[in-house]
Amino acid sequence: MTYEAFVKLVERLWEEVPEDFKRGLQGVHVFPEAKPEPGLEGVWRLGEYLDPGPPSALGGFEGLGRHIALYYGSFLKVAGEGFDWEAEVWETLLHELRHHLESLAGRDDLVREDLRRLDAFRRGGPSGEG
């Protein structure tokens, strides 16, 4: 899949998300590069929810807003034969959207779940056994 086709796929799927779930979100940004997962060689971050947090005393975050980033290059790194681009993009969008909704609700359940998964992976693979 080309970068341009990937962007069109993201745009089409994003349009399917009800506006109520996008409240407070600046949007989705698609980056051409791959994003490695820090500390895990060969593991790629497909997307992430970026929330600048509360404004600093100096007003440093004004205008940044909350957004979702997707990394086309990371999808390319993990795509193999039979890779379902639409399903993977949809799953990633929904995952990052859940981060956004939990952030609005003052929750971090998914953040903690992601951290547990990464910790298990570092200890020996997806199940944590190794």
URCOR-V873193 format. One record per residue. N is the residue number from 1. SS is DSSP state (H for helix, E for strand, - for the rest). PSI is psi in whole degrees, 0 to 359 (NA if undefined). OMEGA is omega as a letter, one per 30 degrees, with the letter a starting at -180 (999 if undefined). Layout:
n,ss,psi,omega
N,SS,PSI,OMEGA
N,SS,PSI,OMEGA
This chain:
n,ss,psi,omega
1,-,134,l
2,-,164,l
3,H,316,a
4,H,318,l
5,H,324,l
6,H,314,l
7,H,316,l
8,H,321,l
9,H,313,l
10,H,314,l
11,H,316,a
12,H,316,a
13,H,322,a
14,H,326,l
15,H,337,l
16,-,346,a
17,-,126,l
18,-,141,a
19,H,326,a
20,H,328,a
21,H,345,a
22,H,359,a
23,-,129,l
24,-,5,a
25,E,128,l
26,E,327,l
27,E,193,l
28,E,132,l
29,E,132,l
30,E,124,a
31,E,140,a
32,-,336,a
33,-,164,l
34,-,151,l
35,-,107,l
36,E,148,l
37,-,121,a
38,-,130,l
39,-,3,l
40,-,94,a
41,-,133,l
42,-,7,l
43,-,132,a
44,E,136,l
45,-,118,a
46,-,324,a
47,E,170,l
48,E,152,l
49,E,126,a
50,E,118,a
51,-,114,a
52,-,353,l
53,-,189,a
54,-,151,l
55,-,145,l
56,-,171,l
57,-,337,a
58,-,5,l
59,-,28,a
60,-,340,a
61,-,358,a
62,-,130,l
63,-,346,a
64,-,310,l
65,-,174,a
66,E,138,l
67,E,166,l
68,E,135,l
69,E,134,l
70,E,141,a
71,E,99,a
72,H,315,a
73,H,326,l
74,H,320,l
75,H,319,l
76,H,320,a
77,H,325,a
78,H,348,a
79,-,125,l
80,-,191,l
81,-,132,l
82,-,9,l
83,-,128,a
84,-,90,a
85,H,313,a
86,H,314,a
87,H,319,a
88,H,320,l
89,H,316,l
90,H,313,l
91,H,319,l
92,H,316,l
93,H,314,a
94,H,322,l
95,H,312,a
96,H,326,l
97,H,323,l
98,H,321,l
99,H,316,a
100,H,311,a
101,H,321,l
102,H,323,l
103,H,317,l
104,H,327,a
105,-,1,a
106,-,26,a
107,-,159,l
108,-,31,a
109,H,313,a
110,H,325,l
111,H,312,l
112,H,320,l
113,H,316,l
114,H,318,l
115,H,322,l
116,H,318,l
117,H,316,l
118,H,319,l
119,H,316,l
120,H,319,l
121,H,317,l
122,H,330,a
123,-,355,l
124,-,18,l
125,-,179,a
126,-,328,a
127,-,350,a
128,-,0,l
129,-,142,l
130,-,NA,999
